[in-house]
């Protein structure tokens, strides 16, 4: 189920990537960060659904791989972002000892995902060249996007899958 879900997410990301540059031109370099949480779904959703070791990292890597294979224009940088997102979620789940996920787990995951990917952006996409104010605003928007879009969407998807009985399938 993780492979299928991550594969679908990877294909959806390819579609979103085709709209990224036009959206970036429309929203500007700061507000485009409001889409950050959508991309974090590849790591957050597997963790929220299964809450087992390595599921978030594997899900994020698989989604990134599918995204690259379906024509993502950003290449290997997407794989690095997927690994960063997966590691952020994995650390948060590990700190919670893979017990029932609570608000603190979600907050830590959101913070770590933003921290890890933004660190990559610092070196790869010259994030460090931005002014301090723009860096701070961008990080705040990325955090809010990750928490609102990534976490809340993942929880809503979990509830929907539970209601139709898909999460109990195979147990």
Backbone bond lengths (Angstrom), bond angles and torsions (degrees), N, CA, C in turn:
res aa  C-N    CA-C-N  psi(-1)  N-CA   C-N-CA  omega(-1)  CA-C   N-CA-C  phi
1 X - - - 1.447 - - 1.537 110.25 -
2 X 1.343 116.58 -34.68 1.460 119.47 179.75 1.518 110.73 -64.25
3 X 1.334 116.82 -43.37 1.464 120.51 -179.61 1.523 110.96 -63.00
4 X 1.321 116.85 -43.97 1.466 120.43 -179.89 1.523 110.09 -63.91
5 X 1.329 117.01 -47.41 1.458 121.68 -179.23 1.532 110.31 -61.94
6 X 1.321 117.30 -45.56 1.460 121.18 -179.67 1.524 111.35 -66.51
7 X 1.319 116.56 -35.70 1.461 120.19 176.57 1.518 111.72 -62.76
8 X 1.312 116.58 -43.55 1.470 120.81 177.76 1.526 109.65 -63.29
9 X 1.318 116.60 -44.84 1.464 120.30 178.88 1.528 110.46 -60.51
10 X 1.328 117.89 -41.89 1.462 121.51 178.56 1.518 112.63 -60.47
11 X 1.326 117.07 -40.72 1.468 120.96 178.23 1.528 110.22 -68.31
12 X 1.315 117.18 -42.21 1.468 120.91 177.54 1.532 109.61 -60.69
13 X 1.327 116.77 -40.17 1.460 120.02 178.95 1.526 111.46 -62.11
14 X 1.330 117.58 -36.58 1.458 120.43 178.49 1.524 110.01 -62.20
15 X 1.335 116.25 -41.17 1.461 119.86 175.98 1.532 110.44 -63.02
16 X 1.329 116.38 -45.43 1.469 120.03 179.45 1.525 111.29 -62.94
17 X 1.336 116.75 -37.28 1.463 120.48 179.39 1.526 111.67 -61.55
18 X 1.336 116.23 -34.23 1.463 119.07 178.98 1.529 111.54 -67.59
19 X 1.317 116.77 -21.75 1.463 120.68 178.76 1.527 112.25 -98.51
20 X 1.322 118.00 -5.30 1.465 121.26 -173.48 1.533 112.19 -62.17
21 X 1.330 117.60 -49.67 1.466 119.30 -178.52 1.528 112.22 -63.78
22 X 1.337 119.51 -47.56 1.479 117.77 176.08 1.529 112.55 -59.80
23 X 1.342 116.49 -40.57 1.472 119.64 177.52 1.526 111.05 -65.19
24 X 1.309 116.34 -38.82 1.452 120.69 179.05 1.528 110.64 -62.84
25 X 1.326 116.23 -40.36 1.462 119.96 176.71 1.526 111.41 -65.68
26 X 1.321 116.33 -35.91 1.463 121.16 -179.67 1.530 111.82 -75.41
27 X 1.325 116.67 -46.44 1.466 121.35 -174.61 1.520 113.73 -87.21
28 X 1.328 116.82 -25.57 1.456 120.06 -177.06 1.515 111.28 90.44
29 X 1.325 116.39 170.72 1.464 120.72 -173.41 1.528 114.31 -68.38
30 X 1.322 117.71 -21.08 1.463 119.04 -179.55 1.520 110.94 -90.21
31 X 1.327 117.68 -51.01 1.464 120.62 -175.40 1.526 113.63 -70.16
32 X 1.331 117.84 -19.25 1.463 118.85 176.05 1.524 110.19 -63.09
33 X 1.328 116.89 -22.19 1.464 121.11 177.31 1.522 112.31 -64.89
34 X 1.324 117.20 -12.99 1.471 119.71 177.22 1.528 111.42 -68.45
35 X 1.328 117.70 -14.44 1.468 121.16 177.12 1.530 112.11 -88.37
36 X 1.307 117.56 -5.83 1.467 123.46 -174.45 1.534 111.99 -54.54
37 X 1.322 117.36 -42.17 1.464 121.77 -176.96 1.512 113.71 -64.44
38 X 1.331 116.65 -29.72 1.462 119.69 177.90 1.532 109.40 -63.36
39 X 1.315 115.81 -43.67 1.463 120.14 -179.89 1.533 111.74 -68.50
40 X 1.317 117.00 -27.74 1.467 120.35 179.22 1.531 112.16 -72.41
41 X 1.327 117.36 -13.03 1.470 120.95 178.77 1.528 112.47 -55.59
42 X 1.321 116.93 -32.48 1.469 119.80 -176.68 1.527 111.88 -61.83
43 X 1.320 117.64 -27.18 1.463 121.26 177.74 1.524 111.80 -98.32
44 X 1.321 116.06 -37.21 1.467 120.14 -174.49 1.524 111.75 -72.75
45 X 1.323 117.38 -46.54 1.463 120.76 -174.73 1.529 113.28 -58.08
46 X 1.337 120.19 -48.17 1.474 118.29 177.70 1.532 112.68 -59.83
47 X 1.325 117.04 -38.56 1.457 120.40 178.94 1.513 112.40 -65.32
48 X 1.329 116.08 -41.83 1.464 120.82 179.87 1.529 110.56 -68.62
49 X 1.323 117.30 -38.39 1.462 120.67 -177.50 1.518 112.86 -75.30
50 X 1.337 117.31 -40.43 1.460 119.80 -170.31 1.526 114.48 -114.63
51 X 1.341 118.57 -27.59 1.460 123.19 175.90 1.534 113.03 47.10
52 X 1.318 115.06 50.30 1.465 122.21 178.91 1.531 108.57 -127.65
53 X 1.322 117.36 154.69 1.463 119.99 179.50 1.530 112.73 -57.31
54 X 1.314 115.13 137.94 1.470 125.84 173.99 1.533 114.94 72.78
55 X 1.321 119.17 -3.95 1.465 120.56 -177.04 1.524 110.72 -67.52
56 X 1.323 117.35 -41.05 1.467 120.39 179.99 1.523 111.03 -66.03
57 X 1.304 116.78 -43.46 1.462 120.40 -179.70 1.526 110.88 -65.49
58 X 1.313 117.30 -45.92 1.466 121.14 178.87 1.530 110.62 -62.80
59 X 1.324 116.63 -44.06 1.465 120.40 179.08 1.518 112.06 -60.67
60 X 1.332 116.65 -44.12 1.464 120.70 -179.41 1.526 111.50 -67.24
61 X 1.328 117.05 -40.54 1.469 120.55 178.84 1.532 110.48 -66.42
62 X 1.313 116.70 -42.96 1.458 120.16 -179.95 1.529 110.62 -64.54
63 X 1.330 117.81 -44.28 1.466 121.08 178.84 1.528 110.55 -62.24
64 X 1.337 116.89 -41.10 1.464 120.47 178.23 1.528 110.55 -64.14
65 X 1.326 116.66 -42.01 1.466 120.21 178.48 1.513 112.36 -61.76
66 X 1.324 116.94 -45.46 1.465 120.57 177.21 1.522 110.11 -63.05
67 X 1.323 116.66 -41.14 1.456 122.10 178.49 1.530 110.83 -58.71
68 X 1.321 116.23 -43.60 1.469 120.23 178.30 1.527 110.69 -66.93
69 X 1.334 116.96 -44.20 1.472 120.64 -177.95 1.530 113.08 -66.73
70 X 1.324 117.05 -25.04 1.469 119.55 -179.60 1.527 112.41 -93.19
71 X 1.319 116.58 11.62 1.455 119.24 169.55 1.509 116.89 107.38
72 X 1.305 117.95 21.48 1.459 120.01 177.81 1.523 110.37 -59.93
73 X 1.330 117.68 130.11 1.464 119.57 -176.71 1.531 114.48 -78.35
74 X 1.326 118.33 -5.93 1.467 120.67 -174.03 1.527 112.81 -98.01
75 X 1.324 117.81 -4.16 1.454 122.55 172.16 1.514 115.56 58.65
76 X 1.314 115.20 -137.56 1.462 122.40 -171.59 1.528 112.21 -62.76
77 X 1.322 117.89 -22.13 1.472 120.16 178.34 1.530 111.30 -60.71
78 X 1.323 116.27 -28.66 1.468 120.58 178.07 1.528 109.49 -69.51
79 X 1.326 116.85 -38.89 1.466 119.71 178.03 1.526 110.36 -64.22
80 X 1.319 116.55 -42.46 1.469 120.14 178.64 1.532 110.04 -62.90
81 X 1.330 117.18 -41.70 1.473 120.75 177.67 1.526 110.05 -62.72
82 X 1.336 117.40 -42.20 1.461 120.96 178.81 1.523 111.59 -61.59
83 X 1.320 116.39 -42.48 1.469 120.11 178.02 1.527 109.99 -63.68
84 X 1.323 117.18 -43.20 1.472 120.73 178.54 1.526 111.24 -60.83
85 X 1.329 116.41 -44.16 1.468 120.26 179.48 1.527 110.82 -65.58
86 X 1.319 116.08 -45.07 1.459 120.31 179.94 1.522 112.09 -61.67
87 X 1.327 116.61 -42.13 1.467 120.37 178.79 1.532 111.42 -65.44
88 X 1.335 116.69 -38.56 1.461 119.97 178.29 1.516 111.86 -60.81
89 X 1.326 116.35 -44.48 1.467 120.42 179.30 1.520 110.72 -70.24
90 X 1.324 117.02 -39.72 1.470 120.65 179.66 1.535 111.62 -61.36
91 X 1.321 116.74 -43.51 1.466 119.97 -179.87 1.529 109.81 -62.75
92 X 1.327 117.02 -43.14 1.469 120.27 179.65 1.530 111.20 -62.80
93 X 1.322 117.00 -42.82 1.467 120.27 178.49 1.526 111.04 -67.00
94 X 1.332 116.50 -39.24 1.469 121.13 178.55 1.533 110.79 -62.79
95 X 1.321 116.22 -44.10 1.468 119.86 179.65 1.528 111.40 -61.89
96 X 1.330 116.06 -28.01 1.469 121.52 177.29 1.532 110.83 -89.56
97 X 1.321 116.32 4.09 1.473 123.45 179.71 1.533 112.32 57.74
98 X 1.324 116.14 31.70 1.465 123.73 178.15 1.530 112.14 54.02
99 X 1.330 115.68 31.97 1.464 120.32 174.07 1.514 108.42 -86.64
100 X 1.316 116.56 -171.60 1.462 120.22 178.11 1.531 108.65 -56.34
101 X 1.324 115.22 128.31 1.460 120.82 -176.10 1.525 109.79 -70.74
102 X 1.343 115.40 134.10 1.460 120.09 179.24 1.532 109.76 -121.58
103 X 1.304 116.11 -179.64 1.464 121.50 -176.79 1.528 112.05 -59.12
104 X 1.326 117.20 -35.20 1.465 120.53 179.97 1.523 111.04 -67.64
105 X 1.316 116.80 -37.13 1.469 120.32 176.58 1.525 109.70 -62.27
106 X 1.330 116.20 -43.85 1.464 120.35 178.65 1.526 112.04 -63.72
107 X 1.316 116.76 -41.99 1.466 120.23 179.34 1.524 110.99 -64.62
108 X 1.328 116.21 -45.76 1.470 120.05 179.14 1.526 110.18 -62.80
109 X 1.326 117.15 -43.49 1.469 120.63 178.71 1.525 110.50 -59.63
110 X 1.321 116.81 -46.51 1.467 120.34 -179.72 1.521 111.38 -60.79
111 X 1.322 115.96 -45.11 1.472 120.27 179.84 1.526 110.78 -62.55
112 X 1.330 117.25 -46.89 1.466 120.37 -177.17 1.517 112.46 -67.60
113 X 1.320 117.36 -40.46 1.469 120.01 178.16 1.523 109.95 -60.24
114 X 1.318 116.34 -47.07 1.469 120.21 179.06 1.531 110.43 -63.83
115 X 1.309 117.22 -44.61 1.465 121.32 -179.68 1.526 111.35 -60.72
116 X 1.335 117.43 -48.18 1.463 120.91 -177.13 1.532 111.98 -66.32
117 X 1.332 117.49 -46.09 1.472 119.46 -177.84 1.532 110.69 -70.72
118 X 1.325 116.96 -37.44 1.462 119.52 178.95 1.525 110.70 -66.97
119 X 1.322 117.89 -33.35 1.467 120.93 174.69 1.526 109.71 -62.99
120 X 1.323 116.39 -43.06 1.475 119.31 175.28 1.524 110.05 -59.53
121 X 1.333 116.73 -44.99 1.467 121.07 -178.98 1.524 111.94 -63.41
122 X 1.315 116.52 -29.91 1.460 121.29 178.79 1.534 110.00 -60.88
123 X 1.318 115.70 -42.36 1.460 120.18 -177.36 1.524 113.19 -88.32
124 X 1.322 117.34 -36.22 1.463 120.87 -173.15 1.528 112.67 -89.39
125 X 1.327 117.32 -41.33 1.464 121.06 -173.50 1.528 113.29 -114.76
126 X 1.322 117.06 23.49 1.460 123.24 175.26 1.527 114.09 56.45
127 X 1.327 116.60 36.09 1.458 120.94 176.85 1.523 110.82 -57.54
128 X 1.316 116.79 -31.66 1.461 121.90 -179.46 1.519 113.33 -65.25
129 X 1.327 118.18 -19.42 1.465 121.19 -179.44 1.531 112.36 -76.95
130 X 1.324 116.76 -13.63 1.462 119.85 -179.54 1.528 110.11 -73.52
131 X 1.324 116.24 158.20 1.461 119.99 177.08 1.522 109.07 -68.96
132 X 1.310 116.51 159.60 1.459 121.37 -178.68 1.532 111.31 -59.17
133 X 1.321 117.36 -42.62 1.471 120.42 179.85 1.525 111.65 -61.02
134 X 1.318 116.76 -42.93 1.473 120.19 -179.81 1.515 110.29 -67.86
135 X 1.334 117.42 -38.70 1.468 120.32 176.70 1.523 110.52 -60.14
136 X 1.320 116.90 -47.18 1.466 121.08 -178.39 1.518 110.85 -63.05
137 X 1.313 117.43 -47.02 1.470 121.18 -179.52 1.526 110.20 -62.78
138 X 1.321 116.55 -42.54 1.466 120.92 179.82 1.522 111.06 -62.24
139 X 1.315 117.36 -44.50 1.468 120.92 -179.99 1.530 110.16 -64.48
140 X 1.305 117.82 -40.93 1.470 120.88 178.08 1.522 110.81 -63.00
141 X 1.324 116.92 -44.98 1.471 120.40 178.90 1.529 110.22 -63.90
142 X 1.311 117.53 -41.83 1.470 120.47 177.87 1.530 110.92 -61.70
143 X 1.328 116.81 -42.94 1.465 120.02 179.31 1.531 110.15 -62.69
144 X 1.326 117.54 -49.04 1.470 120.52 -179.45 1.522 110.90 -61.41
145 X 1.324 116.50 -40.75 1.461 120.52 178.54 1.524 111.23 -63.87
146 X 1.334 116.12 -43.31 1.463 119.93 179.21 1.519 110.67 -63.64
147 X 1.313 116.15 -44.40 1.460 119.44 -178.54 1.527 110.93 -68.63
148 X 1.318 117.51 -46.33 1.468 120.39 -175.64 1.526 111.22 -75.09
149 X 1.326 116.84 -55.57 1.469 119.20 -175.78 1.525 111.77 -76.82
150 X 1.319 116.94 -49.26 1.462 120.07 -176.65 1.509 113.29 -67.73
151 X 1.305 117.07 -52.74 1.465 120.87 -174.49 1.521 111.58 -75.33
152 X 1.307 117.04 -51.03 1.475 119.47 -175.80 1.527 110.72 -66.21
153 X 1.337 118.32 -42.39 1.471 119.61 176.57 1.524 110.91 -60.67
154 X 1.330 116.24 -41.67 1.461 119.48 179.30 1.525 111.27 -61.92
155 X 1.308 116.24 -42.06 1.464 119.64 178.37 1.524 110.82 -64.85
156 X 1.336 117.45 -41.57 1.473 120.73 178.69 1.526 110.89 -63.97
157 X 1.325 116.80 -40.26 1.466 120.70 177.77 1.522 109.63 -64.65
158 X 1.324 117.25 -40.55 1.471 120.75 178.13 1.529 110.77 -60.68
159 X 1.314 116.70 -45.70 1.474 120.85 179.38 1.523 110.06 -61.46
160 X 1.326 117.11 -44.66 1.465 120.91 -179.14 1.531 111.05 -63.44
161 X 1.335 117.16 -44.67 1.466 120.39 179.35 1.525 111.50 -65.54
162 X 1.322 116.83 -35.44 1.472 120.81 177.27 1.521 110.92 -65.72
163 X 1.327 116.01 -41.10 1.471 120.32 -178.12 1.527 112.28 -63.42
164 X 1.325 116.95 -33.80 1.461 119.40 180.00 1.521 111.82 -93.09
165 X 1.334 116.81 2.00 1.456 121.01 173.40 1.517 115.63 84.28
166 X 1.324 118.70 9.88 1.473 119.95 -177.89 1.518 113.52 -75.05
167 X 1.309 118.63 -25.84 1.469 119.28 179.98 1.524 112.52 -78.08
168 X 1.309 116.80 -19.54 1.460 119.54 178.44 1.528 111.56 -94.11
169 X 1.342 117.06 -3.68 1.465 122.15 -179.03 1.529 109.63 -63.67
170 X 1.299 116.64 131.47 1.448 122.52 175.04 1.511 114.46 84.68
171 X 1.319 118.86 3.75 1.475 120.34 179.45 1.492 111.34 -87.16
